[in-house]
Amino acid sequence: MTLTAPARPSPAGHPALSPAAEAVVRATAGVVAEHSETISARFYESMLGQRPELWRLFNRANQETGEQSRALAASVVAYAVQLIDPDAPSFEPVLRRIAGKHITLGITPEQYTLVGRHLLGAVGTVLGAAVTPAIAAAWDEVYWLFATQLIATEARLYAAADIDPHDPLRPYRVMRRTQESPGTVSLVLEPADGAPLPALEAGQYVTVFVDLADGARQPRQYSVSSIASDTRLQITVAQVRNGPPGQVSTHLQEAVTVGDILEVSSPAGDFGVPPGNGPLLIATAGAGITTVLPLVEHLARTQPGRTLILAHADRSRADHALREAISIAAEALDDVVDHAWYETVDADDSTSFTGLMDFDRIEFTADTHVLSCGPLPFLRAVRLAALQRGVPPERISYEVFGPDLWSPVPVTG
């Protein structure tokens, strides 16, 4: 695998394919996209089979469900489409999201050579004799354009946060546990190495590494669910509801106690309060609520006069984690409206709605910034409702837990 430099810059200054590679990618993008999930599944099988120690960087559950493979396939195809279609949606938000997660895992430039070898090898294995030398060279160029952009972005993030990519974790001691709901617990963590807490921004997350009972080491990302303290950070861990119980969430809820030490990354992520003074709608569902409290705390401290609409959907009021803490933080705001939808509404609850979130009940206008966090179908519903209300795409942002399986595109027609 060799690094192929682009022959020319694109008009917008972004990396561009060489003319020969562009012609080949245009001709073969459909075939690669059609087989992309099979290719990415074969890639992980090959790489992790040869380098099993890399399992410590990958969520085993996402591997078992195929979500990680689908996310990689979607990312590579979307990146390639951006290179050949000037009207394609910008890949920049997805690239920043990938780079952010990579710096919390300690991904290093040399690992991209390993990934490239196995990924392009998987293309050859799946497509067989159809992969001519010209096709292999063109998709090699696509990969290395993608890789070099990620490497550069990650280098900037590592430098800005003063992180050593070969030693990205710090020990944190569990100082307090709070049962927020039947399936959700908050852990308050304090650096155990005597160094100050890193700078935190509302909307960021950290990666927590744990050693499970079966000997496996596993990472998981959790939103920093409160930024009220200058010396401690809080994460809120929700049990996985769909499918088997989450291994790491179960470990953190059942096996970790006050005084235990966890290995935690520096904070990362760019999901947060957008600049300006325009109104905000924060729409969440389920575990997406863990992103809300730090956003409200930030507004209370910096922009208490900014209009805020909160909308959350959950199974029941009892499952609605952090509701009281968010309500208390929101008391410092001048103009805040709070909506809640539950599958089951308590008999004495006259303020909540039954069922799925009904956007017709939420009063927001085209100048609103819309932030959403929750399951993918919910994110799509929020985006569609915002676009139908006239909110431009650049005012709509989302945070997704786990692999990013959906890169939103403008809705037309």
CORUR-V171119 format. One record per backbone hydrogen bond with DSSP energy under -0.5 kcal/mol. CO is the residue of the C=O (numbers start at 0). NH is the residue of the N-H. E is the energy in kcal/mol with one decimal. If there is no record, write none. Layout:
BEGIN
{{CO	NH	E} {CO	NH	E}}
END
This chain:
BEGIN
{{1	3	-0.6} {2	4	-0.7} {9	12	-2.0} {13	9	-2.2} {17	21	-2.9} {18	22	-2.0} {19	23	-1.7} {20	24	-2.9} {21	25	-2.5} {22	26	-1.6} {23	27	-1.6} {24	28	-2.0} {27	31	-2.5} {28	32	-2.8} {29	33	-2.1} {30	34	-1.6} {32	35	-1.0} {34	38	-2.5} {35	39	-2.8} {36	40	-2.2} {37	41	-2.2} {38	42	-2.3} {39	43	-2.3} {40	44	-2.2} {41	45	-2.5} {42	46	-3.0} {43	47	-2.5} {44	48	-1.2} {45	49	-1.8} {46	50	-2.8} {50	53	-2.2} {51	54	-1.9} {52	55	-1.1} {53	56	-2.3} {54	57	-1.6} {57	59	-0.6} {58	62	-1.7} {59	63	-2.4} {60	64	-2.2} {61	65	-0.9} {61	66	-0.7} {61	67	-1.6} {65	69	-2.4} {66	70	-2.4} {67	71	-2.3} {68	72	-2.5} {69	73	-2.6} {70	74	-2.3} {71	75	-2.5} {72	76	-2.2} {73	77	-2.5} {74	78	-2.5} {75	79	-2.4} {76	80	-2.6} {77	81	-2.1} {78	82	-1.4} {79	83	-1.1} {80	83	-0.5} {80	84	-1.9} {83	85	-0.5} {84	87	-1.9} {90	94	-2.5} {91	95	-2.6} {92	96	-1.9} {93	97	-2.6} {94	98	-2.6} {95	99	-2.4} {96	100	-1.9} {97	101	-2.3} {98	102	-2.0} {99	103	-0.9} {100	104	-0.7} {101	104	-0.8} {101	105	-1.0} {101	106	-2.1} {107	110	-1.4} {107	111	-0.5} {108	111	-1.6} {108	112	-0.5} {109	112	-0.7} {109	113	-1.0} {110	114	-2.4} {111	115	-2.6} {112	116	-2.3} {113	117	-2.0} {114	118	-2.9} {115	119	-2.5} {116	120	-1.6} {117	121	-2.0} {118	122	-1.7} {119	123	-1.9} {120	124	-2.2} {121	125	-2.6} {122	126	-2.6} {123	127	-1.7} {126	129	-1.6} {127	130	-2.1} {129	131	-1.3} {131	135	-2.7} {132	136	-2.4} {133	137	-2.1} {134	138	-2.3} {135	139	-1.8} {136	140	-1.8} {137	141	-1.9} {138	142	-2.4} {139	143	-2.3} {140	144	-2.1} {141	145	-2.2} {142	146	-3.1} {143	147	-2.6} {144	148	-1.8} {145	149	-2.1} {146	150	-3.1} {147	151	-2.3} {148	152	-2.5} {149	153	-3.0} {150	154	-2.3} {151	155	-1.9} {152	156	-2.1} {153	157	-3.0} {154	158	-2.3} {155	159	-2.7} {156	160	-2.0} {157	161	-0.5} {157	162	-2.6} {158	161	-0.9} {162	164	-0.7} {163	166	-2.4} {166	163	-0.5} {167	265	-0.6} {169	263	-2.8} {170	191	-3.0} {170	192	-0.5} {171	261	-3.1} {172	174	-0.6} {172	189	-2.1} {173	258	-3.0} {175	187	-2.5} {177	179	-1.0} {177	185	-3.1} {180	183	-1.5} {182	238	-2.7} {183	179	-1.5} {183	180	-1.7} {184	236	-3.3} {185	177	-2.3} {186	188	-0.6} {186	234	-2.3} {187	174	-3.3} {187	175	-1.1} {188	232	-2.4} {189	172	-3.2} {200	203	-1.9} {203	223	-2.6} {204	267	-2.3} {205	221	-2.8} {206	264	-2.4} {207	219	-1.7} {208	262	-1.0} {209	211	-0.7} {209	217	-2.6} {211	214	-2.0} {215	211	-3.0} {215	217	-0.5} {217	209	-2.5} {219	207	-3.1} {221	205	-2.5} {222	224	-0.9} {222	235	-0.7} {225	233	-0.9} {230	190	-0.6} {232	188	-3.7} {233	224	-2.2} {233	225	-0.7} {234	186	-3.0} {235	237	-0.6} {236	184	-2.3} {240	242	-0.7} {245	249	-2.1} {246	250	-1.9} {247	251	-2.8} {248	252	-2.0} {249	253	-2.7} {250	254	-2.5} {250	255	-1.0} {256	259	-2.2} {259	173	-2.7} {261	171	-3.0} {261	263	-0.6} {262	208	-2.5} {263	169	-2.5} {267	204	-2.5} {269	271	-0.8} {278	368	-2.8} {279	308	-2.4} {280	282	-0.6} {280	370	-3.1} {281	310	-2.4} {282	372	-1.6} {283	312	-1.7} {284	287	-2.2} {285	288	-1.7} {286	289	-1.9} {287	290	-1.6} {288	291	-1.7} {288	292	-0.7} {290	294	-0.8} {291	295	-2.3} {292	296	-2.8} {293	297	-2.2} {294	298	-2.2} {295	299	-2.7} {296	300	-1.5} {297	301	-2.2} {298	302	-2.2} {302	305	-2.0} {303	333	-3.0} {303	334	-0.5} {306	279	-2.2} {307	336	-2.2} {308	281	-2.8} {309	338	-2.8} {310	283	-2.7} {311	340	-2.5} {312	285	-2.4} {313	342	-1.4} {314	343	-2.0} {315	319	-0.7} {316	319	-0.9} {318	320	-1.6} {319	322	-1.1} {321	325	-2.6} {322	326	-2.4} {323	327	-2.3} {324	328	-2.3} {325	329	-2.4} {326	330	-0.7} {327	330	-0.9} {328	331	-1.3} {329	332	-1.9} {334	307	-2.5} {336	309	-3.2} {338	311	-1.6} {339	352	-2.9} {340	313	-2.4} {341	354	-2.5} {345	348	-1.8} {347	349	-0.8} {352	341	-2.8} {356	358	-0.7} {357	360	-1.6} {358	361	-1.3} {360	362	-0.6} {361	363	-1.0} {364	367	-1.9} {365	391	-0.6} {367	369	-0.5} {368	280	-2.7} {368	370	-0.5} {369	396	-2.7} {370	282	-2.9} {371	398	-2.0} {372	284	-1.6} {374	378	-2.2} {375	379	-2.3} {376	380	-1.9} {377	381	-2.5} {378	382	-2.4} {379	383	-2.6} {380	384	-2.4} {381	385	-2.4} {382	386	-2.7} {383	387	-2.5} {384	388	-1.2} {385	390	-2.5} {386	389	-1.5} {391	394	-2.2} {392	395	-1.9} {394	369	-2.8} {394	396	-0.5} {396	371	-1.5} {398	373	-0.8} {402	404	-1.3} {405	407	-0.7} {409	411	-0.5}}
END
